[in-house]
Amino acid sequence: MKPADIAELYRRLAAANPNPRSELEYASAFELLVSVVLSAQATDVGVNKATAGLYPVANTPEQLLALGEEALRGYIKTIGLYQTKAKNVIALCRQLLERHGGQVPHDRAALEALPGVGRKTANVVLNVAFGEPTIAVDTHIFRIANRTGLAPGTNPDRISEKLEKITPERYRLHAHHWLILHGRYVCKARTPECWRCVIADLCRYRHKTPAAAATPEPARNLRGRPIKSAAKKKRSAAGKRPVPDQP
């Protein structure tokens, strides 16, 4: 993608969402770090539901260590890979206390040395907690980088490095959130909503989805269950056999 198109892409995303924010709920750098570790192969919504019960009970390295791995598993068992994540979080807390005085380090190498923390998690913490212009690459940004032609590649770390290099400086601080939110809500994996995409004309994706191909969400009742149409109800009733009277 040409530099002028890259700048225009970010300009439009910025205009559509001037102040993007992480959808993880946290109140400190430590809570953010733990939430990002828990978010691997999980949704932000799922992580927020788990931490809503956890953080009022334990939200510091000391408190989580005192809580213990077994009790921690109980709070996060609704999240995928929760057993491994509980083990990593407890080890992470211990290392923070032993090496960093219980504080989240403002340093990439120190962050990546923590259990359960890789480049992506370190980038998120550096960007969100410390205001560093880093770009973490998750599944959404990986998809957008390749689908749009912004930064094609097969290695997330190399894509991250490329994005940080080609993204204009004035957009670099919020680039991560603009791209991830665009991927989450517009440039979806199965059916990208190209008909309402603000960067569709800049995107190199050849198989753009027209509005007519969009499948509307089924109507739902107050309990969240799909509402059957009158025709389906009629067919369903016709298929039921009458129950004979009991002697």
C-alpha positions as MATLAB code, in Angstrom:
seq = 'MKPADIAELYRRLAAANPNPRSELEYASAFELLVSVVLSAQATDVGVNKATAGLYPVANTPEQLLALGEEALRGYIKTIGLYQTKAKNVIALCRQLLERHGGQVPHDRAALEALPGVGRKTANVVLNVAFGEPTIAVDTHIFRIANRTGLAPGTNPDRISEKLEKITPERYRLHAHHWLILHGRYVCKARTPECWRCVIADLCRYRHKTPAAAATPEPARNLRGRPIKSAAKKKRSAAGKRPVPDQP';
ca = [
       0.000    0.000    0.000;
       1.319    3.447   -0.935;
       2.317    5.833    1.873;
      -0.404    8.283    0.818;
      -3.034    5.528    1.032;
      -1.733    4.408    4.433;
      -2.024    7.947    5.767;
      -5.532    8.262    4.338;
      -6.547    4.920    5.847;
      -5.566    6.074    9.312;
      -7.076    9.523    8.777;
     -10.461    7.949    8.086;
     -10.281    5.530   11.004;
      -9.307    8.427   13.266;
     -12.174   10.559   12.005;
     -14.639    7.742   12.662;
     -13.291    7.092   16.183;
     -11.186   10.009   17.503;
     -10.590    8.537   20.969;
     -10.352    4.736   20.749;
     -10.084    2.804   23.977;
      -9.312   -0.754   25.026;
     -12.438   -2.794   25.700;
     -10.738   -4.567   28.585;
     -11.855   -3.202   31.956;
      -8.996   -2.326   34.307;
      -8.057    0.253   36.928;
      -4.257   -0.113   37.058;
      -1.291   -1.218   34.983;
      -1.254   -4.483   36.918;
      -4.939   -5.205   36.249;
      -4.335   -4.433   32.574;
      -1.359   -6.808   32.464;
      -3.335   -9.651   34.040;
      -6.351   -9.017   31.798;
      -4.207   -9.093   28.652;
      -2.579  -12.362   29.771;
      -6.057  -13.814   30.342;
      -7.303  -12.552   26.960;
      -5.159  -14.934   24.882;
      -7.587  -17.031   22.798;
     -10.476  -15.430   24.697;
     -12.779  -12.458   24.163;
     -12.527   -9.175   26.026;
     -16.150   -9.655   27.090;
     -15.325  -13.039   28.636;
     -12.265  -11.660   30.413;
     -14.221   -8.700   31.785;
     -16.874  -11.010   33.199;
     -14.229  -13.067   34.998;
     -12.227  -10.129   36.333;
     -15.383   -8.364   37.543;
     -15.476  -10.990   40.275;
     -11.717  -11.347   40.701;
     -10.410   -7.785   41.000;
     -12.601   -6.706   43.947;
     -11.058   -9.644   45.844;
      -7.470   -9.508   44.577;
      -5.974   -6.898   42.252;
      -2.316   -6.647   43.329;
       0.551   -9.121   43.051;
       0.522   -9.642   46.835;
      -3.215  -10.287   46.957;
      -3.199  -12.711   44.030;
      -0.315  -14.660   45.541;
      -2.218  -14.870   48.815;
      -5.323  -15.978   46.914;
      -3.384  -18.863   45.370;
      -3.542  -20.712   42.077;
      -6.434  -23.012   42.990;
      -8.715  -20.179   44.083;
      -7.701  -18.116   41.050;
      -8.765  -20.954   38.764;
     -12.233  -20.715   40.268;
     -12.556  -17.081   39.247;
     -11.304  -17.527   35.668;
     -12.602  -21.013   34.816;
     -14.970  -19.571   32.188;
     -11.949  -18.450   30.137;
     -10.185  -20.762   27.717;
      -6.907  -22.317   28.911;
      -7.709  -21.067   32.416;
      -5.519  -23.614   34.187;
      -2.363  -22.588   32.325;
      -3.269  -18.929   32.664;
      -3.787  -19.246   36.428;
      -0.350  -20.833   36.748;
       1.242  -18.059   34.676;
      -0.516  -15.270   36.574;
       0.662  -16.584   39.935;
       4.233  -16.977   38.625;
       4.005  -13.510   37.083;
       2.983  -12.028   40.447;
       5.861  -13.718   42.220;
       8.356  -12.422   39.676;
       6.978   -8.874   39.859;
       7.486   -8.886   43.611;
      10.951  -10.451   43.485;
      12.379   -8.402   40.624;
      10.314   -5.227   40.241;
       9.049   -4.305   43.688;
       5.533   -5.368   42.751;
       5.335   -2.807   39.927;
       4.687   -3.455   36.239;
       7.959   -2.629   34.466;
       8.011    0.043   31.765;
      10.411   -2.013   29.680;
       9.796   -4.458   26.845;
      12.494   -6.963   27.771;
      11.383   -7.048   31.410;
       7.749   -7.504   30.391;
       8.521  -10.296   27.937;
      10.526  -12.077   30.656;
       7.359  -12.443   32.736;
       5.507  -15.800   32.589;
       2.694  -15.777   30.021;
       3.850  -12.510   28.436;
       4.967  -12.356   24.814;
       5.519   -9.522   22.361;
       1.801   -8.937   21.819;
       0.996   -8.637   25.526;
       4.060   -6.454   26.121;
       3.017   -4.158   23.271;
      -0.498   -3.768   24.657;
       0.799   -2.882   28.122;
       3.409   -0.476   26.760;
       0.813    1.202   24.557;
      -2.187    1.363   26.891;
      -0.547    1.693   30.312;
       2.529    3.724   29.374;
       1.529    5.572   26.194;
       4.179    4.003   23.979;
       3.420    4.034   20.203;
       3.542    0.239   19.880;
       1.220   -1.869   17.730;
       0.281   -5.283   19.089;
      -0.858   -7.769   16.458;
      -3.724  -10.049   17.428;
      -5.945  -12.115   15.151;
      -7.979   -9.068   14.053;
      -4.977   -6.916   13.156;
      -3.253   -9.882   11.498;
      -6.334  -10.282    9.293;
      -6.591   -6.590    8.425;
      -2.874   -6.249    7.702;
      -3.114   -9.025    5.117;
      -6.623   -8.474    3.775;
      -6.203   -4.754    3.107;
      -2.607   -5.008    1.930;
      -1.506   -2.651    4.718;
       1.273   -4.934    5.998;
       1.094   -8.443    4.472;
       2.917  -11.232    6.231;
       2.689  -14.560    8.021;
       4.559  -13.746   11.237;
       2.695  -11.530   13.758;
       5.919  -10.105   15.198;
       7.202   -9.112   11.753;
       3.815   -7.572   10.932;
       3.978   -5.618   14.184;
       7.410   -4.276   13.303;
       6.264   -3.370    9.788;
       3.145   -1.584   11.037;
       5.177    0.467   13.495;
       7.499    1.431   10.642;
       4.893    2.400    8.021;
       2.279    3.998   10.282;
       2.614    7.804   10.241;
       3.884    9.077   13.591;
       0.787   11.159   14.323;
      -1.378    8.010   14.154;
       0.965    5.518   15.811;
      -0.252    5.880   19.400;
      -3.842    4.814   18.625;
      -3.174    2.636   15.569;
      -3.506   -0.587   17.560;
      -7.010    0.274   18.771;
      -8.224    1.648   15.444;
      -7.184   -1.525   13.649;
      -8.398   -4.000   16.271;
     -11.806   -2.333   16.648;
     -12.203   -2.115   12.872;
     -11.412   -5.811   12.590;
     -13.719   -6.739   15.452;
     -16.785   -4.846   14.251;
     -16.414   -4.180   10.508;
     -13.702   -6.257    8.821;
     -14.951   -9.492   10.358;
     -13.358  -12.850    9.625;
     -16.266  -14.689    8.011;
     -18.230  -11.889    6.403;
     -16.473   -8.529    6.278;
     -18.996   -5.698    6.191;
     -17.376   -3.992    3.222;
     -20.528   -2.062    2.292;
     -20.136    0.125    5.401;
     -16.338    0.183    5.606;
     -14.812    3.676    5.548;
     -11.604    2.386    3.925;
     -13.180    0.022    1.371;
     -11.817    1.918   -1.642;
      -8.283    1.752   -0.222;
      -8.502   -1.951    0.633;
      -6.989   -4.531   -1.736;
      -9.358   -7.324   -0.718;
     -10.762   -8.651   -4.002;
     -13.869  -10.395   -2.710;
     -15.645   -7.463   -1.106;
     -18.997   -8.224    0.476;
     -21.929   -6.313   -1.050;
     -24.756   -5.103    1.174;
     -27.155   -7.581   -0.456;
     -25.047  -10.480    0.828;
     -25.449   -9.445    4.429;
     -27.474  -11.884    6.501;
     -29.702  -10.041    8.969;
     -29.611  -11.139   12.575;
     -32.775  -13.052   13.567;
     -35.253  -11.250   15.774;
     -34.960  -12.296   19.408;
     -37.287  -12.321   22.378;
     -36.539  -10.840   25.790;
     -34.608  -13.984   26.766;
     -32.361  -13.661   23.736;
     -33.893  -16.630   21.898;
     -34.633  -16.390   18.154;
     -38.302  -15.658   17.431;
     -39.857  -18.186   15.055;
     -41.734  -16.863   12.076;
     -45.445  -17.647   11.720;
     -44.679  -20.078    8.890;
     -42.131  -21.975   10.987;
     -44.550  -22.126   13.907;
     -47.239  -23.540   11.605;
     -44.887  -26.187   10.208;
     -43.717  -27.060   13.707;
     -47.289  -27.475   14.951;
     -48.240  -29.562   11.918;
     -45.357  -31.927   12.567;
     -46.461  -32.749   16.094;
     -48.474  -35.931   16.581;
     -51.537  -35.797   18.826;
     -51.101  -37.535   22.161;
     -53.762  -40.225   22.671;
     -56.001  -40.074   25.738;
     -54.839  -42.209   28.605;
     -57.209  -45.092   29.566;
];
